[in-house]
Amino acid sequence: MPQILSPKIFEEKDLDLYDKKILLKNSELIFKNEELKLFWKTADKDRIIDEDFFFIIKKNKLVAVVEFWFEYFSFAKIPKIKNSTVLKEFRGQGLATIIYENLFKKFGALISDVTLNGNKNKPSGSYGLWLNLIEKYNSVVFDERSEEFLKYTNYIAFKSTRRGYRRILIFQSKLSKHFKTK
């Protein structure tokens, strides 16, 4: 399952890799309130890179980006997180939660990254976010190597020697029949 990495590794992670103008081109506005706008940029058909992006602009500044691919199952395509970045000064304000909740709402399911950041003893960062999502929604562990769904336990997800091949998968109740666990 996801490796939990020290938050210090991500301290200086920023959004230099992303160009706001390119992200905005042909993107769809998903959600907005007085302060922020959430957009969806789909993969360009002409590009080799096939990531989609959900990103937040707050007061005209790019402040959070989540890159994802799709995992294709016979019954659905489900976003699989590749990378999440929130500018340092905007962390802890629930921006990643807004993105993840909207991804979940749009697709009915969501698959975690293979690495999460946060404190194991006092859950924070993406580790804390996923623990909150597990409490709120139906969840299983998806083993990418065996392509099996496993009943979620903290051990299976975060401590097993096979955790590097596993991701958390949250889903709406209507999809329950598809996630039979071993």
C-alpha positions as CSV (number, residue, x, y, z in Angstrom):
1,M,0.0,0.0,0.0
2,P,1.1,3.5,0.0
3,Q,4.4,4.3,1.6
4,I,4.1,6.9,4.3
5,L,6.9,9.5,3.8
6,S,8.0,12.1,6.2
7,P,6.4,15.5,5.6
8,K,9.9,17.1,5.5
9,I,10.4,15.5,2.1
10,F,7.6,17.6,0.7
11,E,8.3,20.8,2.6
12,E,9.6,22.7,-0.4
13,K,7.5,21.0,-3.0
14,D,5.9,23.7,-5.1
15,L,4.1,24.2,-8.4
16,D,7.0,25.3,-10.6
17,L,6.3,22.3,-12.9
18,Y,2.9,23.7,-13.9
19,D,2.0,26.6,-16.1
20,K,-1.3,28.2,-15.1
21,K,-2.0,29.3,-18.7
22,I,-1.5,25.9,-20.1
23,L,-3.6,24.3,-17.4
24,L,-6.5,26.8,-18.0
25,K,-6.5,26.2,-21.8
26,N,-9.5,24.0,-22.6
27,S,-10.1,23.2,-18.9
28,E,-13.6,22.9,-17.4
29,L,-14.7,24.8,-14.3
30,I,-16.0,22.3,-11.8
31,F,-16.6,24.3,-8.7
32,K,-16.3,27.9,-7.4
33,N,-17.0,30.1,-4.4
34,E,-16.0,33.6,-3.6
35,E,-12.3,32.8,-3.1
36,L,-11.4,29.8,-5.3
37,K,-12.1,28.0,-8.5
38,L,-11.6,24.3,-9.2
39,F,-10.9,23.3,-12.7
40,W,-10.5,20.0,-14.6
41,K,-7.9,19.8,-17.4
42,T,-8.2,16.6,-19.4
43,A,-5.2,15.0,-21.2
44,D,-4.5,16.5,-24.6
45,K,-5.2,14.0,-27.3
46,D,-2.0,14.9,-29.2
47,R,0.3,14.4,-26.2
48,I,2.2,11.3,-25.1
49,I,1.5,12.2,-21.5
50,D,-2.0,11.2,-20.5
51,E,-2.5,12.8,-17.1
52,D,-5.6,14.7,-16.2
53,F,-5.4,17.5,-13.7
54,F,-7.8,19.0,-11.1
55,F,-6.4,22.3,-9.9
56,I,-7.4,25.2,-7.7
57,I,-6.9,28.9,-8.4
58,K,-7.3,31.1,-5.4
59,K,-7.4,34.8,-5.9
60,N,-5.9,34.4,-9.4
61,K,-3.0,32.3,-8.1
62,L,-2.4,28.6,-8.9
63,V,-2.3,27.0,-5.4
64,A,-3.1,23.3,-5.7
65,V,-2.7,20.6,-8.4
66,V,-3.6,17.0,-8.4
67,E,-2.5,14.9,-11.4
68,F,-4.2,11.6,-12.0
69,W,-4.6,8.8,-14.5
70,F,-7.4,6.4,-14.9
71,E,-7.5,2.8,-13.9
72,Y,-9.9,0.9,-16.2
73,F,-12.1,-1.8,-14.9
74,S,-14.9,-3.6,-16.8
75,F,-17.5,-1.6,-14.8
76,A,-15.8,1.9,-14.5
77,K,-12.8,4.1,-15.1
78,I,-11.5,5.4,-11.7
79,P,-9.1,8.2,-11.1
80,K,-5.8,7.0,-9.7
81,I,-3.7,9.7,-8.1
82,K,-0.3,10.3,-9.5
83,N,0.8,13.5,-7.7
84,S,-0.7,16.1,-5.3
85,T,0.8,19.4,-4.6
86,V,-0.4,22.4,-2.5
87,L,1.7,25.5,-2.1
88,K,3.3,25.6,1.3
89,E,1.5,28.7,2.5
90,F,-1.9,27.2,1.5
91,R,-1.4,23.8,3.2
92,G,-3.8,22.8,5.9
93,Q,-6.7,24.8,4.5
94,G,-8.6,21.8,3.0
95,L,-7.7,22.5,-0.6
96,A,-6.6,18.9,-1.3
97,T,-9.8,17.7,0.4
98,I,-11.9,19.9,-2.0
99,I,-10.1,18.4,-5.0
100,Y,-10.4,14.8,-3.8
101,E,-14.1,15.2,-2.8
102,N,-14.9,16.6,-6.2
103,L,-13.0,13.8,-8.0
104,F,-14.9,11.3,-5.9
105,K,-18.3,13.0,-6.6
106,K,-17.6,13.1,-10.3
107,F,-16.4,9.5,-10.7
108,G,-17.9,7.7,-7.7
109,A,-14.6,6.2,-6.7
110,L,-11.0,7.3,-6.2
111,I,-7.6,5.4,-5.9
112,S,-4.7,6.7,-3.8
113,D,-1.2,7.4,-4.8
114,V,1.5,4.8,-3.9
115,T,3.2,7.3,-1.6
116,L,1.5,9.5,1.0
117,N,3.0,12.1,3.3
118,G,2.3,12.7,6.9
119,N,3.1,11.8,10.4
120,K,2.3,8.2,11.3
121,N,1.7,9.0,15.0
122,K,-0.4,12.2,14.5
123,P,-2.0,11.7,11.0
124,S,-1.5,14.7,8.7
125,G,-0.9,15.5,5.1
126,S,-2.2,13.1,2.4
127,Y,-1.9,10.2,4.9
128,G,-4.4,12.0,7.2
129,L,-6.6,12.9,4.3
130,W,-6.9,9.3,3.1
131,L,-7.6,8.1,6.7
132,N,-10.5,10.6,6.8
133,L,-11.7,9.4,3.4
134,I,-11.6,5.7,4.6
135,E,-13.8,6.6,7.6
136,K,-16.3,8.5,5.4
137,Y,-16.6,6.2,2.4
138,N,-16.6,2.5,1.5
139,S,-13.0,1.4,1.0
140,V,-10.8,-1.5,0.0
141,V,-7.2,-2.0,-0.8
142,F,-6.4,-2.5,-4.4
143,D,-3.4,-4.8,-5.0
144,E,-2.0,-3.7,-8.4
145,R,0.2,-6.8,-8.8
146,S,-2.4,-9.4,-8.2
147,E,-5.3,-7.1,-9.4
148,E,-7.3,-8.2,-6.3
149,F,-9.4,-6.1,-3.9
150,L,-8.5,-6.7,-0.2
151,K,-10.4,-5.9,2.9
152,Y,-9.0,-2.6,4.3
153,T,-7.0,-3.0,7.5
154,N,-4.2,-0.7,8.6
155,Y,-1.7,-3.6,8.4
156,I,-2.7,-4.6,4.8
157,A,-2.7,-0.9,3.7
158,F,0.4,0.4,5.5
159,K,2.5,-2.2,7.1
160,S,2.5,-5.3,4.9
161,T,5.7,-6.1,2.9
162,R,3.5,-6.0,-0.2
163,R,2.3,-2.4,0.5
164,G,4.3,-1.0,-2.3
165,Y,1.9,-2.6,-4.8
166,R,-1.2,-1.5,-3.0
167,R,-3.4,1.5,-3.1
168,I,-6.5,2.6,-1.1
169,L,-9.7,2.6,-3.2
170,I,-12.8,4.5,-1.9
171,F,-16.1,4.1,-3.6
172,Q,-19.8,4.9,-3.5
173,S,-22.2,2.2,-2.2
174,K,-23.7,1.6,-5.6
175,L,-20.3,0.1,-6.7
176,S,-20.1,-2.3,-3.8
177,K,-20.9,-5.4,-5.8
178,H,-17.7,-4.9,-7.9
179,F,-15.3,-4.8,-5.0
180,K,-15.5,-8.3,-3.5
181,T,-12.6,-8.7,-1.2
182,K,-10.4,-11.7,-0.2
